[in-house]
Amino acid sequence: CNGLAANSTIETCNSCNCLDDGWIDRHRRDSPDKPMLFTENEGWFQPWGEAVAIRTTADVAYSVAEWFAGGGAYHAYYMWHGGNNYGRTAGSGITTMYADDVLLHADGTPNEP
């Protein structure tokens, strides 16, 4: 996602807020001719040895609004349900579930503590 794989690779933002962490400004400066793509708007993030930081629905929604207001061209919503894949969205015979502390549980019910 850092855009260094090839000259034609587009760097993408994987963050909780691409505006607040400065990614949008860096992308405009370093790649003004490429679209801004937000591929992983993380519902949670856990540095090794620290507690899980769970984001509220309002915080995630605000980061999406800031993203598009800042000129973002694309936002992937799959992290709203933890990046889980099931049914026809997964590979044949493969089901993934790696984050259940996000806005929607794997079964689609709201995560309301």
A tleap script that builds the chain and sets N, CA, C and O, in Angstrom:
source leaprc.protein.ff14SB
mol = sequence {
  NCYS ASN GLY LEU ALA ALA ASN SER THR ILE
  GLU THR CYS ASN SER CYS ASN CYS LEU ASP
  ASP GLY TRP ILE ASP ARG HIE ARG ARG ASP
  SER PRO ASP LYS PRO MET LEU PHE THR GLU
  ASN GLU GLY TRP PHE GLN PRO TRP GLY GLU
  ALA VAL ALA ILE ARG THR THR ALA ASP VAL
  ALA TYR SER VAL ALA GLU TRP PHE ALA GLY
  GLY GLY ALA TYR HIE ALA TYR TYR MET TRP
  HIE GLY GLY ASN ASN TYR GLY ARG THR ALA
  GLY SER GLY ILE THR THR MET TYR ALA ASP
  ASP VAL LEU LEU HIE ALA ASP GLY THR PRO
  ASN GLU CPRO
}
set mol.1.N position { 0.804 -1.201 0.000 }
set mol.1.CA position { 0.000 0.000 0.000 }
set mol.1.C position { 0.843 1.260 0.000 }
set mol.1.O position { 0.302 2.364 -0.067 }
set mol.2.N position { 2.177 1.115 0.075 }
set mol.2.CA position { 2.998 2.319 0.135 }
set mol.2.C position { 3.328 2.883 -1.233 }
set mol.2.O position { 3.986 3.921 -1.318 }
set mol.3.N position { 2.895 2.238 -2.306 }
set mol.3.CA position { 3.094 2.788 -3.640 }
set mol.3.C position { 4.488 2.630 -4.191 }
set mol.3.O position { 4.792 3.204 -5.237 }
set mol.4.N position { 5.351 1.878 -3.534 }
set mol.4.CA position { 6.735 1.756 -3.983 }
set mol.4.C position { 6.994 0.479 -4.779 }
set mol.4.O position { 8.133 0.226 -5.173 }
set mol.5.N position { 5.964 -0.330 -5.023 }
set mol.5.CA position { 6.154 -1.603 -5.716 }
set mol.5.C position { 6.523 -1.406 -7.184 }
set mol.5.O position { 7.339 -2.157 -7.719 }
set mol.6.N position { 5.946 -0.425 -7.831 }
set mol.6.CA position { 6.219 -0.131 -9.234 }
set mol.6.C position { 5.802 1.308 -9.499 }
set mol.6.O position { 5.064 1.904 -8.715 }
set mol.7.N position { 6.272 1.853 -10.593 }
set mol.7.CA position { 5.922 3.242 -10.915 }
set mol.7.C position { 4.427 3.437 -11.097 }
set mol.7.O position { 3.911 4.528 -10.854 }
set mol.8.N position { 3.725 2.394 -11.521 }
set mol.8.CA position { 2.299 2.526 -11.756 }
set mol.8.C position { 1.446 2.192 -10.519 }
set mol.8.O position { 0.217 2.240 -10.585 }
set mol.9.N position { 2.088 1.857 -9.404 }
set mol.9.CA position { 1.355 1.526 -8.183 }
set mol.9.C position { 0.853 2.806 -7.524 }
set mol.9.O position { 1.576 3.798 -7.430 }
set mol.10.N position { -0.394 2.765 -7.070 }
set mol.10.CA position { -0.983 3.917 -6.396 }
set mol.10.C position { -0.943 3.679 -4.896 }
set mol.10.O position { -1.443 2.663 -4.413 }
set mol.11.N position { -0.360 4.594 -4.169 }
set mol.11.CA position { -0.332 4.497 -2.714 }
set mol.11.C position { -1.749 4.662 -2.181 }
set mol.11.O position { -2.519 5.488 -2.669 }
set mol.12.N position { -2.080 3.857 -1.166 }
set mol.12.CA position { -3.405 3.948 -0.547 }
set mol.12.C position { -3.258 4.257 0.932 }
set mol.12.O position { -2.201 4.039 1.523 }
set mol.13.N position { -4.326 4.763 1.519 }
set mol.13.CA position { -4.309 5.073 2.941 }
set mol.13.C position { -4.942 3.927 3.725 }
set mol.13.O position { -6.056 3.501 3.417 }
set mol.14.N position { -4.243 3.434 4.722 }
set mol.14.CA position { -4.742 2.461 5.697 }
set mol.14.C position { -4.552 3.120 7.048 }
set mol.14.O position { -3.431 3.201 7.552 }
set mol.15.N position { -5.631 3.587 7.631 }
set mol.15.CA position { -5.517 4.400 8.833 }
set mol.15.C position { -6.873 4.471 9.520 }
set mol.15.O position { -7.836 3.838 9.087 }
set mol.16.N position { -6.934 5.237 10.579 }
set mol.16.CA position { -8.216 5.539 11.214 }
set mol.16.C position { -8.738 6.885 10.728 }
set mol.16.O position { -9.946 7.120 10.735 }
set mol.17.N position { -7.842 7.768 10.308 }
set mol.17.CA position { -8.252 9.067 9.798 }
set mol.17.C position { -7.128 9.613 8.914 }
set mol.17.O position { -6.110 10.091 9.415 }
set mol.18.N position { -7.322 9.536 7.608 }
set mol.18.CA position { -6.276 9.921 6.651 }
set mol.18.C position { -6.014 11.420 6.610 }
set mol.18.O position { -4.942 11.847 6.182 }
set mol.19.N position { -6.979 12.225 7.047 }
set mol.19.CA position { -6.774 13.674 7.107 }
set mol.19.C position { -5.951 14.038 8.333 }
set mol.19.O position { -4.939 14.731 8.228 }
set mol.20.N position { -6.388 13.570 9.492 }
set mol.20.CA position { -5.712 13.937 10.745 }
set mol.20.C position { -4.281 13.428 10.826 }
set mol.20.O position { -3.434 14.077 11.440 }
set mol.21.N position { -3.992 12.277 10.218 }
set mol.21.CA position { -2.626 11.756 10.311 }
set mol.21.C position { -1.703 12.302 9.222 }
set mol.21.O position { -0.536 11.916 9.149 }
set mol.22.N position { -2.222 13.205 8.371 }
set mol.22.CA position { -1.395 13.887 7.378 }
set mol.22.C position { -1.252 13.167 6.052 }
set mol.22.O position { -0.548 13.658 5.169 }
set mol.23.N position { -1.899 12.012 5.880 }
set mol.23.CA position { -1.741 11.253 4.649 }
set mol.23.C position { -2.215 12.039 3.437 }
set mol.23.O position { -1.541 12.043 2.407 }
set mol.24.N position { -3.365 12.705 3.539 }
set mol.24.CA position { -3.903 13.452 2.394 }
set mol.24.C position { -2.912 14.522 1.927 }
set mol.24.O position { -2.666 14.653 0.728 }
set mol.25.N position { -2.356 15.269 2.844 }
set mol.25.CA position { -1.383 16.310 2.476 }
set mol.25.C position { -0.144 15.706 1.821 }
set mol.25.O position { 0.350 16.235 0.825 }
set mol.26.N position { 0.364 14.595 2.376 }
set mol.26.CA position { 1.538 13.938 1.779 }
set mol.26.C position { 1.228 13.420 0.373 }
set mol.26.O position { 2.048 13.548 -0.536 }
set mol.27.N position { 0.053 12.840 0.203 }
set mol.27.CA position { -0.316 12.300 -1.109 }
set mol.27.C position { -0.447 13.418 -2.141 }
set mol.27.O position { 0.020 13.277 -3.272 }
set mol.28.N position { -1.069 14.508 -1.765 }
set mol.28.CA position { -1.189 15.651 -2.693 }
set mol.28.C position { 0.184 16.181 -3.094 }
set mol.28.O position { 0.403 16.539 -4.251 }
set mol.29.N position { 1.098 16.230 -2.143 }
set mol.29.CA position { 2.443 16.732 -2.411 }
set mol.29.C position { 3.241 15.754 -3.275 }
set mol.29.O position { 3.881 16.156 -4.247 }
set mol.30.N position { 3.200 14.455 -2.912 }
set mol.30.CA position { 4.065 13.468 -3.555 }
set mol.30.C position { 3.463 12.830 -4.808 }
set mol.30.O position { 4.204 12.385 -5.684 }
set mol.31.N position { 2.137 12.779 -4.906 }
set mol.31.CA position { 1.470 12.099 -6.034 }
set mol.31.C position { 0.254 12.885 -6.502 }
set mol.31.O position { -0.862 12.366 -6.473 }
set mol.32.N position { 0.448 14.121 -6.932 }
set mol.32.CA position { -0.700 14.958 -7.280 }
set mol.32.C position { -1.502 14.452 -8.476 }
set mol.32.O position { -2.647 14.864 -8.666 }
set mol.33.N position { -0.921 13.569 -9.282 }
set mol.33.CA position { -1.609 13.066 -10.471 }
set mol.33.C position { -2.321 11.730 -10.241 }
set mol.33.O position { -2.864 11.147 -11.180 }
set mol.34.N position { -2.321 11.244 -8.996 }
set mol.34.CA position { -2.944 9.950 -8.702 }
set mol.34.C position { -4.129 10.142 -7.759 }
set mol.34.O position { -4.119 11.033 -6.909 }
set mol.35.N position { -5.168 9.285 -7.920 }
set mol.35.CA position { -6.353 9.417 -7.060 }
set mol.35.C position { -6.043 9.024 -5.615 }
set mol.35.O position { -5.114 8.262 -5.348 }
set mol.36.N position { -6.837 9.558 -4.697 }
set mol.36.CA position { -6.686 9.209 -3.283 }
set mol.36.C position { -7.629 8.057 -2.953 }
set mol.36.O position { -8.845 8.175 -3.106 }
set mol.37.N position { -7.057 6.942 -2.499 }
set mol.37.CA position { -7.813 5.730 -2.211 }
set mol.37.C position { -7.645 5.357 -0.743 }
set mol.37.O position { -6.524 5.230 -0.251 }
set mol.38.N position { -8.765 5.184 -0.046 }
set mol.38.CA position { -8.785 4.823 1.375 }
set mol.38.C position { -9.222 3.359 1.429 }
set mol.38.O position { -10.412 3.062 1.322 }
set mol.39.N position { -8.262 2.444 1.594 }
set mol.39.CA position { -8.574 1.025 1.483 }
set mol.39.C position { -8.928 0.368 2.806 }
set mol.39.O position { -9.697 -0.592 2.816 }
set mol.40.N position { -8.399 0.845 3.913 }
set mol.40.CA position { -8.715 0.230 5.204 }
set mol.40.C position { -8.936 1.295 6.262 }
set mol.40.O position { -7.989 1.802 6.861 }
set mol.41.N position { -10.198 1.624 6.481 }
set mol.41.CA position { -10.586 2.546 7.546 }
set mol.41.C position { -10.800 1.672 8.774 }
set mol.41.O position { -11.896 1.165 9.012 }
set mol.42.N position { -9.748 1.509 9.535 }
set mol.42.CA position { -9.714 0.501 10.584 }
set mol.42.C position { -10.684 0.786 11.719 }
set mol.42.O position { -10.671 1.870 12.302 }
set mol.43.N position { -11.526 -0.197 12.028 }
set mol.43.CA position { -12.473 -0.067 13.123 }
set mol.43.C position { -11.808 -0.191 14.478 }
set mol.43.O position { -12.362 0.232 15.493 }
set mol.44.N position { -10.635 -0.764 14.490 }
set mol.44.CA position { -9.870 -0.904 15.726 }
set mol.44.C position { -8.404 -1.035 15.345 }
set mol.44.O position { -8.076 -1.364 14.205 }
set mol.45.N position { -7.554 -0.784 16.276 }
set mol.45.CA position { -6.125 -0.988 16.055 }
set mol.45.C position { -5.497 -1.346 17.394 }
set mol.45.O position { -5.815 -0.741 18.417 }
set mol.46.N position { -4.614 -2.321 17.385 }
set mol.46.CA position { -4.018 -2.774 18.634 }
set mol.46.C position { -2.513 -2.943 18.478 }
set mol.46.O position { -2.057 -3.963 17.962 }
set mol.47.N position { -1.731 -1.946 18.920 }
set mol.47.CA position { -0.285 -2.152 18.958 }
set mol.47.C position { 0.044 -3.287 19.936 }
set mol.47.O position { -0.656 -3.481 20.930 }
set mol.48.N position { 1.097 -4.018 19.650 }
set mol.48.CA position { 1.481 -5.155 20.478 }
set mol.48.C position { 1.602 -4.752 21.949 }
set mol.48.O position { 2.294 -3.793 22.291 }
set mol.49.N position { 0.919 -5.501 22.803 }
set mol.49.CA position { 1.002 -5.271 24.242 }
set mol.49.C position { 0.075 -4.205 24.784 }
set mol.49.O position { 0.053 -3.969 25.992 }
set mol.50.N position { -0.694 -3.550 23.919 }
set mol.50.CA position { -1.613 -2.506 24.366 }
set mol.50.C position { -3.057 -2.979 24.238 }
set mol.50.O position { -3.340 -3.962 23.554 }
set mol.51.N position { -3.960 -2.274 24.900 }
set mol.51.CA position { -5.375 -2.614 24.838 }
set mol.51.C position { -5.947 -2.296 23.456 }
set mol.51.O position { -5.437 -1.425 22.752 }
set mol.52.N position { -6.993 -2.997 23.081 }
set mol.52.CA position { -7.679 -2.740 21.824 }
set mol.52.C position { -8.363 -1.373 21.900 }
set mol.52.O position { -9.072 -1.083 22.863 }
set mol.53.N position { -8.151 -0.545 20.893 }
set mol.53.CA position { -8.791 0.764 20.812 }
set mol.53.C position { -9.981 0.639 19.868 }
set mol.53.O position { -9.805 0.610 18.650 }
set mol.54.N position { -11.180 0.565 20.415 }
set mol.54.CA position { -12.388 0.410 19.609 }
set mol.54.C position { -12.956 1.787 19.275 }
set mol.54.O position { -13.132 2.626 20.159 }
set mol.55.N position { -13.237 2.008 18.006 }
set mol.55.CA position { -13.768 3.292 17.559 }
set mol.55.C position { -15.283 3.285 17.569 }
set mol.55.O position { -15.919 2.251 17.366 }
set mol.56.N position { -15.847 4.453 17.809 }
set mol.56.CA position { -17.306 4.589 17.771 }
set mol.56.C position { -17.775 4.721 16.323 }
set mol.56.O position { -16.996 5.058 15.431 }
set mol.57.N position { -19.044 4.452 16.110 }
set mol.57.CA position { -19.641 4.613 14.785 }
set mol.57.C position { -19.506 6.058 14.318 }
set mol.57.O position { -19.208 6.308 13.151 }
set mol.58.N position { -19.723 7.006 15.221 }
set mol.58.CA position { -19.630 8.430 14.873 }
set mol.58.C position { -18.218 8.795 14.423 }
set mol.58.O position { -18.054 9.572 13.483 }
set mol.59.N position { -17.192 8.243 15.085 }
set mol.59.CA position { -15.812 8.552 14.720 }
set mol.59.C position { -15.481 8.021 13.328 }
set mol.59.O position { -14.839 8.710 12.535 }
set mol.60.N position { -15.918 6.804 13.033 }
set mol.60.CA position { -15.659 6.225 11.710 }
set mol.60.C position { -16.397 7.034 10.642 }
set mol.60.O position { -15.823 7.358 9.603 }
set mol.61.N position { -17.656 7.357 10.892 }
set mol.61.CA position { -18.438 8.132 9.921 }
set mol.61.C position { -17.814 9.510 9.678 }
set mol.61.O position { -17.775 9.983 8.542 }
set mol.62.N position { -17.331 10.144 10.734 }
set mol.62.CA position { -16.706 11.461 10.592 }
set mol.62.C position { -15.440 11.364 9.743 }
set mol.62.O position { -15.176 12.242 8.921 }
set mol.63.N position { -14.653 10.297 9.939 }
set mol.63.CA position { -13.430 10.152 9.149 }
set mol.63.C position { -13.752 9.960 7.670 }
set mol.63.O position { -12.996 10.414 6.810 }
set mol.64.N position { -14.865 9.293 7.364 }
set mol.64.CA position { -15.287 9.119 5.966 }
set mol.64.C position { -15.717 10.464 5.383 }
set mol.64.O position { -15.359 10.791 4.252 }
set mol.65.N position { -16.479 11.241 6.145 }
set mol.65.CA position { -16.911 12.560 5.680 }
set mol.65.C position { -15.704 13.461 5.423 }
set mol.65.O position { -15.650 14.150 4.405 }
set mol.66.N position { -14.739 13.456 6.340 }
set mol.66.CA position { -13.521 14.257 6.137 }
set mol.66.C position { -12.763 13.798 4.900 }
set mol.66.O position { -12.219 14.614 4.156 }
set mol.67.N position { -12.730 12.489 4.685 }
set mol.67.CA position { -12.019 11.917 3.542 }
set mol.67.C position { -12.576 12.467 2.228 }
set mol.67.O position { -11.827 12.974 1.394 }
set mol.68.N position { -13.880 12.367 2.053 }
set mol.68.CA position { -14.469 12.838 0.801 }
set mol.68.C position { -14.445 14.362 0.701 }
set mol.68.O position { -14.289 14.901 -0.395 }
set mol.69.N position { -14.594 15.060 1.815 }
set mol.69.CA position { -14.488 16.523 1.798 }
set mol.69.C position { -13.077 16.958 1.426 }
set mol.69.O position { -12.883 18.027 0.847 }
set mol.70.N position { -12.088 16.122 1.761 }
set mol.70.CA position { -10.696 16.436 1.442 }
set mol.70.C position { -10.278 16.027 0.041 }
set mol.70.O position { -9.117 16.199 -0.330 }
set mol.71.N position { -11.210 15.483 -0.749 }
set mol.71.CA position { -10.901 15.131 -2.132 }
set mol.71.C position { -10.720 13.647 -2.382 }
set mol.71.O position { -10.289 13.258 -3.467 }
set mol.72.N position { -11.036 12.812 -1.410 }
set mol.72.CA position { -10.900 11.369 -1.594 }
set mol.72.C position { -11.750 10.861 -2.746 }
set mol.72.O position { -12.868 11.332 -2.957 }
set mol.73.N position { -11.208 9.883 -3.504 }
set mol.73.CA position { -11.908 9.354 -4.665 }
set mol.73.C position { -12.578 8.010 -4.385 }
set mol.73.O position { -13.529 7.642 -5.075 }
set mol.74.N position { -12.097 7.273 -3.381 }
set mol.74.CA position { -12.590 5.917 -3.128 }
set mol.74.C position { -12.451 5.602 -1.655 }
set mol.74.O position { -11.474 5.988 -1.014 }
set mol.75.N position { -13.438 4.894 -1.122 }
set mol.75.CA position { -13.387 4.426 0.264 }
set mol.75.C position { -13.939 3.013 0.310 }
set mol.75.O position { -15.057 2.779 -0.150 }
set mol.76.N position { -13.181 2.057 0.855 }
set mol.76.CA position { -13.632 0.668 0.990 }
set mol.76.C position { -14.320 0.502 2.342 }
set mol.76.O position { -13.755 0.838 3.383 }
set mol.77.N position { -15.521 -0.011 2.316 }
set mol.77.CA position { -16.295 -0.160 3.548 }
set mol.77.C position { -16.171 -1.533 4.183 }
set mol.77.O position { -16.810 -1.787 5.204 }
set mol.78.N position { -15.368 -2.430 3.615 }
set mol.78.CA position { -15.338 -3.785 4.144 }
set mol.78.C position { -14.791 -3.866 5.562 }
set mol.78.O position { -15.078 -4.840 6.258 }
set mol.79.N position { -14.026 -2.899 6.013 }
set mol.79.CA position { -13.501 -2.937 7.376 }
set mol.79.C position { -14.573 -2.579 8.410 }
set mol.79.O position { -14.356 -2.779 9.605 }
set mol.80.N position { -15.725 -2.056 7.976 }
set mol.80.CA position { -16.813 -1.760 8.916 }
set mol.80.C position { -17.336 -3.037 9.542 }
set mol.80.O position { -17.882 -3.014 10.645 }
set mol.81.N position { -17.172 -4.155 8.842 }
set mol.81.CA position { -17.578 -5.440 9.403 }
set mol.81.C position { -16.368 -6.327 9.625 }
set mol.81.O position { -16.458 -7.549 9.501 }
set mol.82.N position { -15.244 -5.725 9.949 }
set mol.82.CA position { -14.047 -6.455 10.357 }
set mol.82.C position { -13.265 -7.111 9.250 }
set mol.82.O position { -12.364 -7.901 9.531 }
set mol.83.N position { -13.575 -6.813 7.988 }
set mol.83.CA position { -12.871 -7.451 6.894 }
set mol.83.C position { -13.281 -8.902 6.715 }
set mol.83.O position { -12.620 -9.658 6.003 }
set mol.84.N position { -14.364 -9.286 7.356 }
set mol.84.CA position { -14.824 -10.670 7.278 }
set mol.84.C position { -15.376 -10.975 5.883 }
set mol.84.O position { -15.982 -10.117 5.242 }
set mol.85.N position { -15.164 -12.170 5.440 }
set mol.85.CA position { -15.669 -12.629 4.147 }
set mol.85.C position { -16.490 -13.882 4.343 }
set mol.85.O position { -16.092 -14.782 5.083 }
set mol.86.N position { -17.637 -13.948 3.683 }
set mol.86.CA position { -18.475 -15.135 3.767 }
set mol.86.C position { -19.291 -15.235 2.489 }
set mol.86.O position { -19.388 -14.275 1.725 }
set mol.87.N position { -19.877 -16.403 2.265 }
set mol.87.CA position { -20.676 -16.585 1.056 }
set mol.87.C position { -19.844 -16.408 -0.191 }
set mol.87.O position { -18.736 -16.937 -0.283 }
set mol.88.N position { -20.364 -15.675 -1.144 }
set mol.88.CA position { -19.672 -15.494 -2.424 }
set mol.88.C position { -18.584 -14.431 -2.381 }
set mol.88.O position { -17.897 -14.216 -3.380 }
set mol.89.N position { -18.412 -13.762 -1.242 }
set mol.89.CA position { -17.356 -12.752 -1.157 }
set mol.89.C position { -16.029 -13.362 -0.739 }
set mol.89.O position { -15.012 -12.670 -0.743 }
set mol.90.N position { -16.011 -14.631 -0.381 }
set mol.90.CA position { -14.791 -15.310 0.034 }
set mol.90.C position { -14.307 -16.226 -1.089 }
set mol.90.O position { -15.022 -16.474 -2.059 }
set mol.91.N position { -13.085 -16.721 -0.938 }
set mol.91.CA position { -12.589 -17.714 -1.873 }
set mol.91.C position { -13.346 -19.026 -1.657 }
set mol.91.O position { -13.995 -19.206 -0.627 }
set mol.92.N position { -13.267 -19.916 -2.600 }
set mol.92.CA position { -13.979 -21.192 -2.510 }
set mol.92.C position { -13.578 -21.958 -1.254 }
set mol.92.O position { -12.418 -22.336 -1.091 }
set mol.93.N position { -14.538 -22.179 -0.377 }
set mol.93.CA position { -14.275 -22.944 0.843 }
set mol.93.C position { -13.513 -22.187 1.916 }
set mol.93.O position { -13.094 -22.782 2.909 }
set mol.94.N position { -13.325 -20.878 1.734 }
set mol.94.CA position { -12.538 -20.095 2.685 }
set mol.94.C position { -13.435 -19.054 3.354 }
set mol.94.O position { -14.138 -18.305 2.676 }
set mol.95.N position { -13.406 -19.013 4.655 }
set mol.95.CA position { -14.109 -17.978 5.405 }
set mol.95.C position { -13.105 -17.310 6.329 }
set mol.95.O position { -12.355 -17.998 7.022 }
set mol.96.N position { -13.075 -16.015 6.353 }
set mol.96.CA position { -12.152 -15.310 7.243 }
set mol.96.C position { -12.938 -14.517 8.267 }
set mol.96.O position { -14.028 -14.018 7.990 }
set mol.97.N position { -12.375 -14.412 9.435 }
set mol.97.CA position { -12.932 -13.542 10.473 }
set mol.97.C position { -11.766 -13.136 11.358 }
set mol.97.O position { -11.222 -13.954 12.100 }
set mol.98.N position { -11.393 -11.885 11.276 }
set mol.98.CA position { -10.243 -11.470 12.073 }
set mol.98.C position { -10.496 -10.248 12.933 }
set mol.98.O position { -9.604 -9.832 13.671 }
set mol.99.N position { -11.666 -9.665 12.866 }
set mol.99.CA position { -11.941 -8.504 13.710 }
set mol.99.C position { -13.420 -8.474 14.036 }
set mol.99.O position { -14.241 -8.196 13.161 }
set mol.100.N position { -13.771 -8.754 15.274 }
set mol.100.CA position { -15.175 -8.726 15.651 }
set mol.100.C position { -15.481 -7.570 16.598 }
set mol.100.O position { -16.602 -7.473 17.098 }
set mol.101.N position { -14.524 -6.700 16.853 }
set mol.101.CA position { -14.734 -5.545 17.722 }
set mol.101.C position { -14.956 -4.276 16.913 }
set mol.101.O position { -14.606 -3.184 17.361 }
set mol.102.N position { -15.537 -4.414 15.721 }
set mol.102.CA position { -15.770 -3.272 14.845 }
set mol.102.C position { -17.257 -2.915 14.837 }
set mol.102.O position { -18.006 -3.412 15.678 }
set mol.103.N position { -17.697 -2.073 13.917 }
set mol.103.CA position { -19.056 -1.547 13.933 }
set mol.103.C position { -20.135 -2.610 13.758 }
set mol.103.O position { -21.197 -2.524 14.375 }
set mol.104.N position { -19.870 -3.604 12.928 }
set mol.104.CA position { -20.819 -4.695 12.709 }
set mol.104.C position { -20.137 -6.014 13.015 }
set mol.104.O position { -19.000 -6.242 12.600 }
set mol.105.N position { -20.826 -6.882 13.739 }
set mol.105.CA position { -20.297 -8.217 13.976 }
set mol.105.C position { -20.331 -9.008 12.677 }
set mol.105.O position { -20.950 -8.580 11.703 }
set mol.106.N position { -19.670 -10.159 12.657 }
set mol.106.CA position { -19.605 -10.989 11.463 }
set mol.106.C position { -20.989 -11.380 10.954 }
set mol.106.O position { -21.164 -11.582 9.753 }
set mol.107.N position { -21.979 -11.492 11.849 }
set mol.107.CA position { -23.324 -11.864 11.431 }
set mol.107.C position { -24.169 -10.668 10.992 }
set mol.107.O position { -25.343 -10.828 10.658 }
set mol.108.N position { -23.578 -9.473 10.991 }
set mol.108.CA position { -24.270 -8.272 10.539 }
set mol.108.C position { -24.991 -7.494 11.614 }
set mol.108.O position { -25.547 -6.434 11.327 }
set mol.109.N position { -25.002 -7.977 12.835 }
set mol.109.CA position { -25.667 -7.239 13.925 }
set mol.109.C position { -24.762 -6.120 14.402 }
set mol.109.O position { -23.540 -6.261 14.380 }
set mol.110.N position { -25.346 -5.003 14.835 }
set mol.110.CA position { -24.536 -3.875 15.319 }
set mol.110.C position { -23.731 -4.255 16.570 }
set mol.110.O position { -24.197 -5.015 17.419 }
set mol.111.N position { -22.544 -3.723 16.656 }
set mol.111.CA position { -21.707 -3.926 17.852 }
set mol.111.C position { -22.041 -2.806 18.819 }
set mol.111.O position { -21.477 -1.714 18.749 }
set mol.112.N position { -22.943 -3.087 19.700 }
set mol.112.CA position { -23.387 -2.099 20.676 }
set mol.112.C position { -23.114 -2.620 22.074 }
set mol.112.O position { -23.915 -3.379 22.620 }
set mol.113.N position { -22.000 -2.224 22.655 }
set mol.113.CA position { -21.650 -2.737 23.991 }
set mol.113.C position { -22.671 -2.365 25.050 }
set mol.113.O position { -22.510 -2.726 26.216 }
savepdb mol mol.pdb
quit
